[in-house]
Amino acid sequence: MSDADERARRRAELDAKVPEVDLRNGHKGICTWAQTNGEELHPAALEILGEARRLSEKLDDQTVTTIVIGKNAEKHAQTLIEYGADRVYVISDDRLEYYRDLPYVRAVVDAIREIKPEIMIYTASAIGRSLAPRCAARLHVGLSADCTELDIGQYVSRKKNQRFPRAFMMKRPSFGESKLATIIGPWNYPQSATVRPGVFHPLKRDPSRTGEVIQFTPKWTEDDWKTEVISFESEGSRVELDKADIIVSGGYGVGKEGFNMLRELVDAIRANGQRAELGASRAAVNAGFISHDHQVGQTGKTVRPKVYIAVGISGAIQHLMGMQNSRTIIAVNIDPKARIFTVANYGIVADYKEVIPEMIKKVREGYKFNVE
Ligand SMILES: Cc1cc2nc3c(=O)[nH]c(=O)nc-3n(C[C@H](O)[C@H](O)[C@H](O)COP(=O)(O)OP(=O)(O)OC[C@H]3O[C@@H](n4cnc5c(N)ncnc54)[C@H](O)[C@@H]3O)c2cc1C
């Protein structure tokens, strides 16, 4: 046995002697918040449900509950069940077609008080980032924001002489992505986290799944309705990186002119009936080649398309963490030592000016990327 193994064995032996504590006080199972936009379900609602299902296998109570709020919210209940929910708390109100902090916070907090989950997961979307900390503050619990990995595992506090066999391990990048911090908080329930959209996989839809649907009415007061939505304006040119099957991303190496070529490639793919979008690295955004809503990575979007084509991108860790879970990665870079090649399935060491026109030609001749 190596020294390291021996140390681990001794640590495990000592840990086992620390008394197990359970401070859950009746909190059981996992709950998620299923975001809606207007009358549509946000794709991340299904992603966190899939992750909740996976985590629930490590808990003693495996019930997964989800809270859905909005106008006609009940229409999403069966979909949520088919994607992994055992129970759906439906809070349906015509006034909640669009998000408002006060009535939403009351609704989620009231529902959590009734459900009493041991874990609560929100999406770290713009709305989730407003909702989750407000709910956590009202419930007097902690919140780990922007997590990229979740797990259940043993946490031993030698100082407090406490052992939690099933603590919620909330992991998120810190120190400019150089470290992955694990945050725990098994002293207050629900242990709560927001997770980045696009990080987790939804489960395969199972139309045979059944579950319980609960119509829930929060104890709203007049104060909760003090604000009024006058109108809702959606951004005209929304970049839908999360909906694209194929993302063609450009980096600093392609320059402004190169982005025109990448746009041509995206247009050609779309003309073939495939869903494509233009992505970018932060260096390209900072240089003004393209707007921030195209940025992929730590301070941009996390994506997992079927095909990700990285052109003139070096592969800094902050970029990789936003795209490395794409199904197939094709990298084009003039430098054979570029880090992007460490995650690429297909690497092309060449000047983009030689490769991209060839790709455009092939796509215009009818070539389709495999997105099945
Ligand atoms: C806190 C923090 C957050 C960050 N968040 C993000 C983020 O969200 N997203 C992100 O992308 N970055 C982010 N960054 C920046 C990141 O560290 C890198 O600086 C950035 O990703 C580099 O972009 P790039 O690869 O386009 O540029 P470069 O590193 O300059 O690489 C350009 C590449 O182009 C290649 N090249 C040059 N000419 C050609 C050619 N003719 N044909 C083909 N290849 C060519 C070069 O070989 C090189 O590999 C963040 C940094 C920090 C500190």
The ligand as a MOL file (V3000), in Angstrom:
LIG
                    3D

  0  0  0     0  0            999 V3000
M  V30 BEGIN CTAB
M  V30 COUNTS 53 58 0 0 0
M  V30 BEGIN ATOM
M  V30 1 C -11.8980 35.9440 -15.0290 0
M  V30 2 C -11.7170 35.6450 -16.5030 0
M  V30 3 C -12.8370 35.2720 -17.2340 0
M  V30 4 C -12.7020 34.9640 -18.6030 0
M  V30 5 N -13.7960 34.5620 -19.3150 0
M  V30 6 C -13.6470 34.1580 -20.5890 0
M  V30 7 C -14.7540 33.6510 -21.3410 0
M  V30 8 O -15.9050 33.6180 -20.8980 0
M  V30 9 N -14.5270 33.2440 -22.6160 0
M  V30 10 C -13.2940 33.2820 -23.2020 0
M  V30 11 O -13.1660 32.8850 -24.3640 0
M  V30 12 N -12.2380 33.7770 -22.5160 0
M  V30 13 C -12.3790 34.2320 -21.2400 0
M  V30 14 N -11.3020 34.7490 -20.5890 0
M  V30 15 C -10.0910 35.0660 -21.3630 0
M  V30 16 C -9.1820 33.8640 -21.6120 0
M  V30 17 O -8.2870 33.7450 -20.5390 0
M  V30 18 C -8.3730 34.0840 -22.9080 0
M  V30 19 O -7.6720 35.2870 -22.8130 0
M  V30 20 C -9.2340 34.1140 -24.1830 0
M  V30 21 O -10.1020 32.9950 -24.2140 0
M  V30 22 C -8.3170 34.0660 -25.3920 0
M  V30 23 O -9.0740 34.2110 -26.5560 0
M  V30 24 P -8.5490 33.6560 -27.9510 0
M  V30 25 O -8.2440 32.2150 -27.8330 0
M  V30 26 O -9.5200 34.0940 -28.9860 0
M  V30 27 O -7.2340 34.5380 -28.1840 0
M  V30 28 P -5.7200 34.1330 -28.1500 0
M  V30 29 O -5.3510 33.4880 -26.8660 0
M  V30 30 O -4.9750 35.3620 -28.5600 0
M  V30 31 O -5.5730 33.0340 -29.2710 0
M  V30 32 C -5.6690 33.2710 -30.6330 0
M  V30 33 C -5.4100 31.9660 -31.3550 0
M  V30 34 O -5.5860 32.1420 -32.7440 0
M  V30 35 C -4.6240 31.3500 -33.4230 0
M  V30 36 N -4.4370 31.9180 -34.7600 0
M  V30 37 C -3.8120 33.0650 -35.0920 0
M  V30 38 N -3.9000 33.2690 -36.4180 0
M  V30 39 C -4.5800 32.2330 -36.9400 0
M  V30 40 C -4.9780 31.8650 -38.2510 0
M  V30 41 N -4.6950 32.6530 -39.3100 0
M  V30 42 N -5.6640 30.7180 -38.4330 0
M  V30 43 C -5.9460 29.9070 -37.3810 0
M  V30 44 N -5.5730 30.2010 -36.0950 0
M  V30 45 C -4.9240 31.3410 -35.8740 0
M  V30 46 C -3.3870 31.4380 -32.5380 0
M  V30 47 O -2.5120 30.3390 -32.7890 0
M  V30 48 C -4.0090 31.4100 -31.1380 0
M  V30 49 O -4.0750 30.0890 -30.6450 0
M  V30 50 C -11.4240 35.0660 -19.2300 0
M  V30 51 C -10.3160 35.4370 -18.4680 0
M  V30 52 C -10.4560 35.7220 -17.1320 0
M  V30 53 C -9.2460 36.0790 -16.3270 0
M  V30 END ATOM
M  V30 BEGIN BOND
M  V30 1 1 1 2
M  V30 2 1 2 3
M  V30 3 2 2 52
M  V30 4 2 3 4
M  V30 5 1 4 5
M  V30 6 1 4 50
M  V30 7 2 5 6
M  V30 8 1 6 7
M  V30 9 1 6 13
M  V30 10 2 7 8
M  V30 11 1 7 9
M  V30 12 1 9 10
M  V30 13 2 10 11
M  V30 14 1 10 12
M  V30 15 2 12 13
M  V30 16 1 13 14
M  V30 17 1 14 15
M  V30 18 1 14 50
M  V30 19 1 15 16
M  V30 20 1 16 17
M  V30 21 1 16 18
M  V30 22 1 18 19
M  V30 23 1 18 20
M  V30 24 1 20 21
M  V30 25 1 20 22
M  V30 26 1 22 23
M  V30 27 1 23 24
M  V30 28 2 24 25
M  V30 29 1 24 26
M  V30 30 1 24 27
M  V30 31 1 27 28
M  V30 32 2 28 29
M  V30 33 1 28 30
M  V30 34 1 28 31
M  V30 35 1 31 32
M  V30 36 1 32 33
M  V30 37 1 33 34
M  V30 38 1 33 48
M  V30 39 1 34 35
M  V30 40 1 35 36
M  V30 41 1 35 46
M  V30 42 1 36 37
M  V30 43 1 36 45
M  V30 44 2 37 38
M  V30 45 1 38 39
M  V30 46 1 39 40
M  V30 47 2 39 45
M  V30 48 1 40 41
M  V30 49 2 40 42
M  V30 50 1 42 43
M  V30 51 2 43 44
M  V30 52 1 44 45
M  V30 53 1 46 47
M  V30 54 1 46 48
M  V30 55 1 48 49
M  V30 56 2 50 51
M  V30 57 1 51 52
M  V30 58 1 52 53
M  V30 END BOND
M  V30 END CTAB
M  END
